[in-house]
């Protein structure tokens, strides 16, 4: 048993800083994080005339990119090192599994959260997380940037509330997929990290008919992640780390118990064999 204790020590040493004793540090307050949400108001619509630029630096508007087609929209921080990139990839791959024809049935849009992201950051994000998509889907996926005023209009119109962490240089923001009708109205709001392709297809088919689903739900799933300078974990990441660590500790604890029992049983068996041997030795002629 004592030989296995170093393993437990190594595991505890590997625990993330957020789970170890010590003062908690956070650049954003709990009150600020509580304000982060995606809650489209009734009639929410992506402004069709927004002056944006695509990843190649071309001037575009949402209306010109949609061509009257329904769209999948994700808002993201293109320099994010936690969940934004994976969320874009997840949305794109879910769209690929719907069976809809990119550019003919649907388009995919991503819009930057702030003006610090330009076409170069958009290209880097697209290359890092959307490379390998079918060519038609890649061509129908537009990673957009714009001036501060235009991006503020996007967030205000969609009920998208983010907080910028000045100390960490990143956003705390909701993760969600907005399904838009051909004229940019919000039809549905879907989970940004686990979208069901079948549900996404149905939502896009409804959006193509101009139908608006129930928008009463609010998304509070945050992309905030770990700030290496401050040791901050967002709630979701911290919960995942906590669950994973507890499962690991539980598994190790069970392993130690089983090993201890086996050793105890082995010792009893050896003791019994020794006693039997002595008894048998006394009966020999």
Residue pairs with C-beta under 8 A, 6 or more apart in sequence:
1 256
1 259
1 260
1 263
4 255
4 256
4 259
7 252
8 252
8 256
11 248
11 249
11 252
15 245
16 233
16 238
16 241
16 245
17 231
18 24
18 231
18 232
18 233
18 238
18 241
19 238
19 241
19 242
19 245
25 230
25 231
25 232
26 230
26 232
27 165
27 166
27 167
27 168
27 227
27 230
27 232
28 163
28 165
28 172
28 224
32 163
32 172
33 163
33 172
33 222
33 224
33 235
35 161
35 163
36 161
36 162
36 163
36 172
36 173
36 174
36 220
36 222
37 159
37 161
37 174
37 218
37 219
37 220
38 158
38 159
38 160
38 161
38 174
38 176
38 178
38 189
38 218
38 219
39 159
39 161
39 218
39 219
40 158
40 159
40 178
40 186
40 189
40 215
41 159
41 215
42 215
43 185
44 157
44 158
44 159
44 185
44 186
44 215
45 157
45 183
45 184
45 185
45 186
46 62
46 73
46 154
46 157
46 158
46 178
46 180
46 184
46 185
46 186
47 62
47 153
47 154
47 157
47 184
48 61
48 62
48 63
48 66
48 183
48 184
49 61
49 62
49 63
50 61
50 62
50 146
50 150
50 153
50 154
51 59
51 61
51 146
51 147
51 150
52 59
52 60
52 61
52 62
52 111
52 144
52 145
52 146
52 150
53 59
53 60
53 118
53 119
53 144
53 145
53 146
54 60
54 65
54 119
54 122
54 142
54 143
54 144
55 119
55 122
55 123
55 126
55 142
55 143
55 144
56 119
56 123
57 119
60 142
60 144
62 71
62 109
62 184
63 183
63 184
65 71
65 107
65 109
65 142
66 107
66 109
66 180
66 182
66 184
67 107
68 182
68 183
69 104
69 105
69 106
69 107
69 182
69 208
70 105
70 106
70 107
70 179
70 180
70 181
70 182
70 187
70 204
70 207
70 208
71 106
71 107
71 108
71 109
71 179
71 180
71 184
72 91
72 95
72 106
72 107
72 108
72 109
72 177
72 178
72 179
72 180
72 200
72 204
73 109
73 110
73 111
73 177
73 178
73 179
73 180
74 87
74 88
74 91
74 109
74 110
74 111
74 176
74 177
74 178
74 192
75 110
75 111
75 112
75 113
75 154
75 155
75 158
75 160
75 173
76 84
76 85
76 87
76 88
76 110
76 111
76 112
76 113
76 125
77 84
77 112
77 113
77 114
77 117
77 170
77 171
77 173
77 223
78 84
78 112
78 117
78 121
78 122
78 124
78 125
78 143
78 145
79 116
79 117
79 121
79 170
80 170
80 171
80 223
80 225
81 170
81 225
82 223
82 224
82 225
82 226
82 234
82 237
83 175
83 193
83 223
83 225
84 125
84 175
84 223
85 125
85 128
85 129
86 129
86 193
87 175
87 192
87 193
87 223
88 110
88 125
88 129
88 130
88 143
89 129
89 130
90 192
90 193
90 194
90 195
91 108
91 177
91 192
91 195
92 108
92 129
92 130
92 133
92 137
92 141
93 133
94 195
94 196
94 197
94 200
95 102
95 106
95 108
95 137
95 197
95 200
96 133
96 134
96 137
97 197
98 106
98 197
98 198
98 200
98 201
98 204
99 201
100 106
100 201
100 204
101 136
102 108
102 134
102 136
102 137
102 139
102 140
102 141
103 136
103 139
103 140
105 204
105 208
106 140
106 204
106 208
107 140
107 141
107 142
108 137
108 140
108 141
108 142
109 141
109 142
109 144
109 180
110 122
110 125
110 141
110 142
110 143
110 144
111 144
111 145
111 146
111 151
111 154
112 121
112 122
112 144
112 145
112 146
112 151
113 151
113 155
113 162
113 171
113 173
114 148
114 151
114 164
114 171
115 145
115 146
115 147
115 148
115 151
117 145
118 145
119 145
121 145
122 143
122 144
122 145
123 143
125 143
126 141
126 143
130 138
130 141
130 143
133 141
146 154
154 160
155 161
155 162
158 178
158 186
160 173
160 174
161 174
162 171
162 172
162 173
162 174
163 171
163 172
163 173
164 170
164 171
164 172
165 171
165 172
165 224
165 227
167 227
167 229
167 230
168 227
168 229
168 230
168 232
170 224
170 225
170 227
171 223
171 224
172 222
172 223
172 224
172 234
173 222
173 223
173 224
174 192
174 219
174 220
174 221
174 222
174 223
175 192
175 193
175 219
175 221
175 222
175 223
176 189
176 190
176 191
176 192
176 219
176 221
177 189
177 190
177 191
177 192
177 195
177 200
178 186
178 188
178 189
178 190
179 186
179 187
179 188
179 189
179 190
179 200
179 203
179 204
179 207
179 213
180 186
180 187
180 207
181 187
181 207
181 208
181 210
181 211
181 212
182 207
182 208
182 210
183 210
185 210
185 212
186 212
186 215
187 203
187 206
187 207
187 211
187 212
187 213
188 203
188 206
188 207
188 213
188 215
189 215
189 217
189 219
190 199
190 200
190 203
191 219
191 221
192 219
192 221
193 221
203 213
206 213
221 236
222 234
222 235
222 236
223 234
224 232
224 234
224 235
224 237
225 232
225 233
225 234
225 237
226 232
226 233
226 234
226 237
233 241
